[in-house]
Amino acid sequence: MSAPKAIQDALTEIVYYGILMIRMEAKGGNSVRCAIEAEHIHNLPNLINNYSDDYLLCYYPKDVQSYLAATKSTNVNCFRPAWMIIDQYLKEKGKIPHEVIIEIDTPTSSTRDAKEE
């Protein structure tokens, strides 16, 4: 099954920004953060190519919550628009209970964007 276009675009955007974050953190010599970023995005190409809603639920909210914990929600704003799209899609499909949805509309992290590097 192919991912819905909006989900495919959101996941592709997450991979893009994840790679930019790895590049930025590598330039700063932060190998720990590089590993966190790689862990965050490494399954997303397979999710895009072998899509199912259940597979998406492995990423969101579970993997996203783990990523936010690992990063302490620092420098993650670049992912928030894509997470909002995924959140809305899963909410509309009734796939996740409302109380499990990650609070993504009020950023608690730095406003630094990976694109700036």
C-alpha positions in Angstrom: 0.0 0.0 0.0 1.2 3.5 -0.8 1.3 6.1 1.9 -1.3 8.9 1.4 0.5 11.8 -0.4 0.3 14.1 2.7 1.9 11.4 4.9 4.5 10.6 2.3 5.4 14.3 2.0 5.5 14.6 5.8 7.8 11.6 6.2 10.1 12.7 3.4 10.3 16.1 5.1 11.3 14.4 8.4 14.0 12.4 6.7 15.3 15.6 5.0 15.5 17.6 8.2 16.9 14.6 10.0 19.8 14.5 7.6 20.3 18.2 7.9 20.4 17.8 11.7 23.0 15.0 11.4 25.1 17.2 9.2 24.8 20.2 11.6 25.6 18.1 14.6 28.5 16.3 12.9 30.1 19.7 12.0 29.9 20.5 15.7 31.5 17.2 16.7 28.4 16.0 18.5 28.4 12.2 17.7 25.8 11.4 20.4 23.2 13.7 18.8 24.1 12.4 15.4 23.3 8.9 16.7 20.0 10.1 18.1 19.0 11.8 14.8 19.9 8.7 12.8 17.9 6.5 15.2 15.0 8.9 14.7 14.9 8.6 10.9 16.5 5.3 9.9 13.2 3.4 9.5 11.3 6.1 7.7 12.4 5.3 4.1 11.1 1.7 4.6 7.8 3.1 6.1 7.4 5.3 3.0 8.0 2.4 0.6 6.0 -0.3 2.6 3.3 1.9 4.2 0.6 0.8 6.5 -1.2 2.8 9.2 0.0 0.2 11.8 3.6 0.8 10.7 3.1 4.5 10.9 1.9 4.0 14.5 5.3 2.5 15.3 6.8 5.8 14.4 4.1 8.1 15.7 3.6 8.6 18.6 6.0 5.9 20.0 9.3 6.7 18.2 8.6 10.4 18.3 8.1 10.3 22.1 11.4 8.4 22.4 13.1 10.9 20.2 11.8 13.9 22.2 13.0 12.2 25.4 16.4 11.6 24.0 16.8 15.1 22.7 15.1 16.7 25.7 12.9 18.4 23.0 15.9 20.6 22.0 16.2 21.7 18.3 13.2 19.8 17.1 11.0 22.5 15.8 11.9 21.7 12.2 9.9 18.4 12.6 6.8 19.9 14.2 4.9 20.8 10.9 5.3 17.2 9.6 4.3 15.7 13.0 1.2 17.9 13.0 0.2 16.4 9.6 0.7 12.9 10.8 -1.1 13.7 14.1 -4.1 15.1 12.2 -4.2 12.1 9.8 -4.2 9.5 12.6 -6.7 11.5 14.6 -9.1 11.6 11.7 -8.7 7.9 11.1 -9.4 7.2 14.8 -6.1 5.3 15.1 -4.8 7.0 18.3 -6.7 8.1 21.3 -6.8 11.8 21.8 -4.9 11.7 25.1 -1.9 9.9 23.5 -1.3 12.6 21.0 2.0 14.4 21.4 1.7 18.1 22.3 3.2 19.5 19.2 1.4 22.8 18.8 3.4 24.6 21.6 7.1 24.2 21.0 9.2 23.8 24.1 12.5 23.7 22.3 14.9 26.1 20.8 13.7 27.9 17.7 17.0 27.1 15.9 16.2 25.5 12.6 18.4 22.9 11.0 18.2 24.8 7.7 20.2 27.6 9.1 23.4 25.5 9.2 
